[in-house]
Amino acid sequence: RQAGTPLGLMAYLYSSDAFLEGYVQQFLYTLRYFCTPHDFLHFLLDRINSTLTRAHQDPTSTFTKIYRRSLCVLQAWVEDCYAVDFPRNSGLLGKLEDFISSKILPLDGSAKHLLGLLEVGMDRRAEGNPRGTDLENPREAEEDARPFNALCKRLSEDGISRKSFPWRLPRGNGLVLPPHKERPYTIAAALPKPCFLEDFYGPCAKTSEKGPYFLTEYSTHQLFSQLTLLQQELFQKCHPVHFLNSRALGVMDKSTAIPKASSSESLSAKTCSLFLPNYVQDKYLLQLLRNADDVSTWVAAEIVTSHTSKLQVNLLSKFLLIAKSCYEQRNFATAMQILSGLEHLAVRQSPAWRFLPAKIAEVMEELKAVEVFLKSDSLCLMEGRRFRAQPTLPSAHLLAMHIQQLETGGFTMTNGAHRWSKLRNIAKVVSQVHAFQENPYTFSPDPKLQSYLKQRIARFSGADISTLAADSRANFHQVSSEKHSRKIQDKLRRMKATFQ
């Protein structure tokens, strides 16, 4: 199937191989581009209402197949997309509950489990029930009960959505540095309040504030594993749909210069959405990206605020080794966050780089190579044995950029039909999110270390790295100049003594 009208795309959900081909899953991920949840619910309820009575009278009729497929699609929608469609669209949940209670249950008690799904608001993974138990075809039931990542892998094998994009490697971390102002540099002035990380993790445990030295007290594996668990906690809360239409949320490629625009132009850019106007989009992706920026800022801040060259070298080495462990264990999210922090201009200008051991310094080039690899192929993380054997945390920003590339161009043809091939490719790439979520890391949590990490990340959230670096350099140069002045004065005294 290459294209179709919204009604035609919904009608194809009733084809015999819709589940086997992955069409239902792809449709549920992309329906917001061409119809609203209210329109889709109306379509399903209309099919159920028109076939329910006759299906009850003759279980072997075609009406029974239509009725059962409608219930099956409805169940798949509730289980997979409840969080992104139902809570934010007023009236949707109540309408469905009323219809099930008043229309379906009097004739078909087996639909009661749908009410249970709606009442608890849980998706398929949290509920733990395999999808497809009501399918009319045993092959469909067997296929649909398979682990979701196996389906994603099979769908990615055709390589249709695989595409290499002309990414530009960013200089620094892509942040626009604020203009220099004539004011005294202080660490307090560079640290914003309140801290954003508390919105994610809740209030940090009230423990004594520790400086950057605490990082040297833990091994690379300890820090890597706990940072991975913190990142996984956030990633498990996201949904594939969160990565769609991200340009409308203001998400951009960090290496692309942002042109200056008037307030009216900025407003119009923000309202340019690929989804239908009435759809209320969840903005969890922005929180995920903000957390990534906070981790990058923390990495840079810990380094530039180190007041001794030895500590700065130790922290550089520690972060590089943590990032290496991350990408080797497929935590690409934290690896890219650390790389972004290390590529900040203030960090790159640090003299500590000259004192790093050669093998550790090479890790920086390895990280850049990993970044190029992640940017080169939207499905690169779905390939090979390691995908099936090891957990994976993708970079949220890079995944959003891949989706944006696939979203580029028109979604409709000249006759008004929607390009299903384009929508299918988007669905295949974004389906990685659920596949990765089904294979989590199993490290043992260290609440004490996680608390310290949260405190430090929250402390530097939104900090001005340039200001912090300038403050540190000013102190360093001041000490150096004082020593130099004392040396000159000592030499002057000795010279005077020789002539007296």
PESULJO-V480836 format. One record per residue. N is the residue number from 1. SS is DSSP state (a for helix, b for strand, c for the rest). NEAR is the number of other ideal C-beta (glycine too) atoms within 12 Angstrom. Layout:
# PESULJO-V480836
n=N ss=SS near=NEAR
n=N ss=SS near=NEAR
This chain:
# PESULJO-V480836
n=1 ss=c near=25
n=2 ss=c near=17
n=3 ss=b near=24
n=4 ss=b near=30
n=5 ss=c near=20
n=6 ss=a near=30
n=7 ss=a near=20
n=8 ss=a near=23
n=9 ss=a near=36
n=10 ss=a near=33
n=11 ss=a near=23
n=12 ss=a near=29
n=13 ss=a near=36
n=14 ss=a near=29
n=15 ss=c near=24
n=16 ss=c near=17
n=17 ss=c near=20
n=18 ss=c near=32
n=19 ss=c near=37
n=20 ss=c near=24
n=21 ss=c near=26
n=22 ss=c near=33
n=23 ss=a near=35
n=24 ss=a near=41
n=25 ss=a near=41
n=26 ss=a near=37
n=27 ss=a near=41
n=28 ss=a near=44
n=29 ss=a near=39
n=30 ss=a near=42
n=31 ss=a near=41
n=32 ss=a near=42
n=33 ss=a near=36
n=34 ss=c near=31
n=35 ss=c near=30
n=36 ss=c near=25
n=37 ss=a near=37
n=38 ss=a near=27
n=39 ss=a near=24
n=40 ss=a near=38
n=41 ss=a near=36
n=42 ss=a near=22
n=43 ss=a near=29
n=44 ss=a near=41
n=45 ss=a near=31
n=46 ss=a near=22
n=47 ss=a near=30
n=48 ss=a near=37
n=49 ss=a near=24
n=50 ss=a near=17
n=51 ss=a near=31
n=52 ss=a near=30
n=53 ss=a near=19
n=54 ss=a near=20
n=55 ss=a near=30
n=56 ss=a near=22
n=57 ss=a near=14
n=58 ss=c near=14
n=59 ss=c near=17
n=60 ss=c near=12
n=61 ss=c near=18
n=62 ss=a near=16
n=63 ss=a near=25
n=64 ss=a near=24
n=65 ss=a near=26
n=66 ss=a near=27
n=67 ss=a near=38
n=68 ss=a near=35
n=69 ss=a near=36
n=70 ss=a near=41
n=71 ss=a near=41
n=72 ss=a near=35
n=73 ss=a near=43
n=74 ss=a near=41
n=75 ss=a near=41
n=76 ss=a near=41
n=77 ss=a near=39
n=78 ss=a near=42
n=79 ss=a near=39
n=80 ss=a near=39
n=81 ss=a near=39
n=82 ss=a near=35
n=83 ss=a near=29
n=84 ss=a near=38
n=85 ss=a near=38
n=86 ss=c near=34
n=87 ss=c near=20
n=88 ss=c near=26
n=89 ss=c near=29
n=90 ss=c near=14
n=91 ss=c near=18
n=92 ss=a near=32
n=93 ss=a near=27
n=94 ss=a near=18
n=95 ss=a near=23
n=96 ss=a near=36
n=97 ss=a near=27
n=98 ss=a near=18
n=99 ss=a near=30
n=100 ss=a near=36
n=101 ss=a near=20
n=102 ss=a near=18
n=103 ss=a near=26
n=104 ss=a near=33
n=105 ss=c near=21
n=106 ss=c near=15
n=107 ss=c near=21
n=108 ss=c near=26
n=109 ss=a near=14
n=110 ss=a near=21
n=111 ss=a near=34
n=112 ss=a near=19
n=113 ss=a near=26
n=114 ss=a near=39
n=115 ss=a near=25
n=116 ss=a near=19
n=117 ss=a near=34
n=118 ss=a near=33
n=119 ss=a near=19
n=120 ss=a near=19
n=121 ss=c near=21
n=122 ss=c near=20
n=123 ss=c near=35
n=124 ss=a near=31
n=125 ss=a near=26
n=126 ss=a near=19
n=127 ss=a near=23
n=128 ss=c near=13
n=129 ss=c near=23
n=130 ss=c near=22
n=131 ss=c near=38
n=132 ss=c near=34
n=133 ss=c near=24
n=134 ss=c near=31
n=135 ss=c near=30
n=136 ss=c near=29
n=137 ss=c near=21
n=138 ss=a near=15
n=139 ss=a near=16
n=140 ss=a near=32
n=141 ss=a near=20
n=142 ss=a near=17
n=143 ss=a near=26
n=144 ss=a near=37
n=145 ss=c near=21
n=146 ss=c near=25
n=147 ss=c near=21
n=148 ss=a near=33
n=149 ss=a near=29
n=150 ss=a near=24
n=151 ss=a near=32
n=152 ss=a near=37
n=153 ss=a near=29
n=154 ss=a near=22
n=155 ss=a near=35
n=156 ss=a near=32
n=157 ss=c near=17
n=158 ss=c near=16
n=159 ss=c near=18
n=160 ss=c near=23
n=161 ss=c near=33
n=162 ss=c near=24
n=163 ss=c near=25
n=164 ss=c near=18
n=165 ss=c near=23
n=166 ss=c near=14
n=167 ss=c near=27
n=168 ss=c near=16
n=169 ss=c near=23
n=170 ss=c near=29
n=171 ss=c near=19
n=172 ss=c near=25
n=173 ss=c near=34
n=174 ss=c near=31
n=175 ss=c near=28
n=176 ss=c near=20
n=177 ss=c near=20
n=178 ss=c near=14
n=179 ss=c near=10
n=180 ss=c near=11
n=181 ss=c near=14
n=182 ss=c near=7
n=183 ss=c near=14
n=184 ss=c near=14
n=185 ss=c near=25
n=186 ss=c near=18
n=187 ss=a near=26
n=188 ss=a near=16
n=189 ss=a near=18
n=190 ss=a near=32
n=191 ss=c near=25
n=192 ss=c near=22
n=193 ss=c near=15
n=194 ss=c near=13
n=195 ss=c near=27
n=196 ss=c near=28
n=197 ss=a near=35
n=198 ss=a near=20
n=199 ss=a near=21
n=200 ss=a near=27
n=201 ss=a near=28
n=202 ss=c near=13
n=203 ss=c near=16
n=204 ss=c near=28
n=205 ss=c near=19
n=206 ss=c near=9
n=207 ss=c near=18
n=208 ss=c near=12
n=209 ss=c near=17
n=210 ss=c near=22
n=211 ss=c near=23
n=212 ss=c near=36
n=213 ss=a near=21
n=214 ss=a near=24
n=215 ss=a near=35
n=216 ss=a near=26
n=217 ss=c near=16
n=218 ss=c near=25
n=219 ss=c near=17
n=220 ss=a near=27
n=221 ss=a near=22
n=222 ss=a near=28
n=223 ss=a near=38
n=224 ss=a near=37
n=225 ss=a near=30
n=226 ss=a near=35
n=227 ss=a near=46
n=228 ss=a near=44
n=229 ss=a near=32
n=230 ss=a near=41
n=231 ss=a near=45
n=232 ss=a near=32
n=233 ss=a near=28
n=234 ss=a near=34
n=235 ss=a near=41
n=236 ss=c near=25
n=237 ss=c near=25
n=238 ss=c near=37
n=239 ss=c near=35
n=240 ss=a near=40
n=241 ss=a near=39
n=242 ss=a near=34
n=243 ss=a near=45
n=244 ss=c near=43
n=245 ss=c near=36
n=246 ss=a near=38
n=247 ss=a near=28
n=248 ss=a near=29
n=249 ss=a near=30
n=250 ss=c near=23
n=251 ss=c near=36
n=252 ss=c near=23
n=253 ss=c near=25
n=254 ss=c near=33
n=255 ss=c near=25
n=256 ss=c near=19
n=257 ss=c near=14
n=258 ss=c near=17
n=259 ss=c near=11
n=260 ss=c near=9
n=261 ss=c near=12
n=262 ss=c near=10
n=263 ss=a near=10
n=264 ss=a near=10
n=265 ss=a near=14
n=266 ss=a near=15
n=267 ss=a near=12
n=268 ss=a near=13
n=269 ss=a near=20
n=270 ss=a near=21
n=271 ss=c near=18
n=272 ss=c near=17
n=273 ss=c near=23
n=274 ss=c near=31
n=275 ss=c near=32
n=276 ss=c near=24
n=277 ss=c near=13
n=278 ss=c near=18
n=279 ss=c near=28
n=280 ss=c near=22
n=281 ss=c near=35
n=282 ss=c near=31
n=283 ss=c near=24
n=284 ss=a near=31
n=285 ss=a near=38
n=286 ss=a near=26
n=287 ss=a near=25
n=288 ss=a near=38
n=289 ss=a near=36
n=290 ss=a near=29
n=291 ss=a near=39
n=292 ss=a near=46
n=293 ss=a near=35
n=294 ss=a near=38
n=295 ss=a near=48
n=296 ss=a near=43
n=297 ss=a near=44
n=298 ss=a near=46
n=299 ss=a near=47
n=300 ss=a near=47
n=301 ss=a near=42
n=302 ss=a near=45
n=303 ss=a near=44
n=304 ss=a near=44
n=305 ss=c near=41
n=306 ss=c near=36
n=307 ss=c near=25
n=308 ss=c near=22
n=309 ss=a near=23
n=310 ss=a near=17
n=311 ss=a near=26
n=312 ss=a near=35
n=313 ss=a near=25
n=314 ss=a near=27
n=315 ss=a near=41
n=316 ss=a near=40
n=317 ss=a near=32
n=318 ss=a near=38
n=319 ss=a near=48
n=320 ss=a near=39
n=321 ss=a near=35
n=322 ss=a near=41
n=323 ss=a near=43
n=324 ss=a near=33
n=325 ss=a near=31
n=326 ss=a near=41
n=327 ss=a near=37
n=328 ss=a near=23
n=329 ss=c near=30
n=330 ss=c near=35
n=331 ss=b near=40
n=332 ss=a near=40
n=333 ss=a near=45
n=334 ss=a near=48
n=335 ss=a near=46
n=336 ss=a near=42
n=337 ss=a near=45
n=338 ss=a near=48
n=339 ss=a near=46
n=340 ss=a near=42
n=341 ss=a near=43
n=342 ss=a near=48
n=343 ss=c near=35
n=344 ss=c near=39
n=345 ss=a near=24
n=346 ss=a near=34
n=347 ss=a near=40
n=348 ss=a near=25
n=349 ss=c near=23
n=350 ss=c near=32
n=351 ss=a near=22
n=352 ss=a near=33
n=353 ss=a near=25
n=354 ss=a near=15
n=355 ss=a near=19
n=356 ss=c near=27
n=357 ss=c near=17
n=358 ss=a near=13
n=359 ss=a near=14
n=360 ss=a near=28
n=361 ss=a near=22
n=362 ss=a near=17
n=363 ss=a near=33
n=364 ss=a near=30
n=365 ss=a near=19
n=366 ss=a near=24
n=367 ss=a near=38
n=368 ss=a near=26
n=369 ss=a near=19
n=370 ss=a near=31
n=371 ss=a near=36
n=372 ss=a near=23
n=373 ss=a near=23
n=374 ss=a near=36
n=375 ss=a near=33
n=376 ss=a near=23
n=377 ss=c near=25
n=378 ss=c near=40
n=379 ss=c near=33
n=380 ss=a near=32
n=381 ss=a near=41
n=382 ss=a near=38
n=383 ss=c near=20
n=384 ss=a near=15
n=385 ss=a near=10
n=386 ss=a near=18
n=387 ss=a near=25
n=388 ss=a near=22
n=389 ss=a near=12
n=390 ss=c near=23
n=391 ss=c near=32
n=392 ss=c near=41
n=393 ss=b near=42
n=394 ss=c near=45
n=395 ss=c near=43
n=396 ss=a near=41
n=397 ss=a near=40
n=398 ss=a near=43
n=399 ss=a near=44
n=400 ss=a near=39
n=401 ss=a near=39
n=402 ss=a near=41
n=403 ss=a near=44
n=404 ss=a near=32
n=405 ss=a near=29
n=406 ss=a near=37
n=407 ss=a near=34
n=408 ss=c near=18
n=409 ss=c near=16
n=410 ss=c near=16
n=411 ss=c near=30
n=412 ss=b near=21
n=413 ss=c near=17
n=414 ss=c near=8
n=415 ss=c near=11
n=416 ss=c near=16
n=417 ss=c near=23
n=418 ss=b near=34
n=419 ss=b near=28
n=420 ss=a near=32
n=421 ss=a near=24
n=422 ss=a near=34
n=423 ss=a near=43
n=424 ss=a near=35
n=425 ss=a near=34
n=426 ss=a near=43
n=427 ss=a near=42
n=428 ss=a near=41
n=429 ss=a near=44
n=430 ss=a near=46
n=431 ss=c near=43
n=432 ss=a near=45
n=433 ss=a near=42
n=434 ss=a near=40
n=435 ss=a near=34
n=436 ss=a near=37
n=437 ss=a near=32
n=438 ss=c near=28
n=439 ss=c near=30
n=440 ss=c near=23
n=441 ss=c near=30
n=442 ss=c near=13
n=443 ss=c near=25
n=444 ss=c near=14
n=445 ss=c near=20
n=446 ss=c near=23
n=447 ss=a near=17
n=448 ss=a near=20
n=449 ss=a near=31
n=450 ss=a near=32
n=451 ss=a near=27
n=452 ss=a near=33
n=453 ss=a near=43
n=454 ss=a near=40
n=455 ss=a near=29
n=456 ss=a near=37
n=457 ss=a near=42
n=458 ss=a near=35
n=459 ss=a near=34
n=460 ss=c near=39
n=461 ss=c near=33
n=462 ss=c near=27
n=463 ss=c near=40
n=464 ss=c near=34
n=465 ss=a near=41
n=466 ss=a near=31
n=467 ss=a near=34
n=468 ss=a near=37
n=469 ss=a near=35
n=470 ss=a near=30
n=471 ss=a near=30
n=472 ss=a near=37
n=473 ss=a near=25
n=474 ss=a near=20
n=475 ss=a near=23
n=476 ss=a near=24
n=477 ss=a near=15
n=478 ss=a near=16
n=479 ss=a near=17
n=480 ss=a near=15
n=481 ss=a near=14
n=482 ss=a near=14
n=483 ss=a near=14
n=484 ss=a near=14
n=485 ss=a near=14
n=486 ss=a near=14
n=487 ss=a near=14
n=488 ss=a near=14
n=489 ss=a near=14
n=490 ss=a near=14
n=491 ss=a near=14
n=492 ss=a near=14
n=493 ss=a near=14
n=494 ss=a near=13
n=495 ss=a near=12
n=496 ss=a near=11
n=497 ss=a near=10
n=498 ss=a near=9
n=499 ss=c near=8
n=500 ss=c near=7
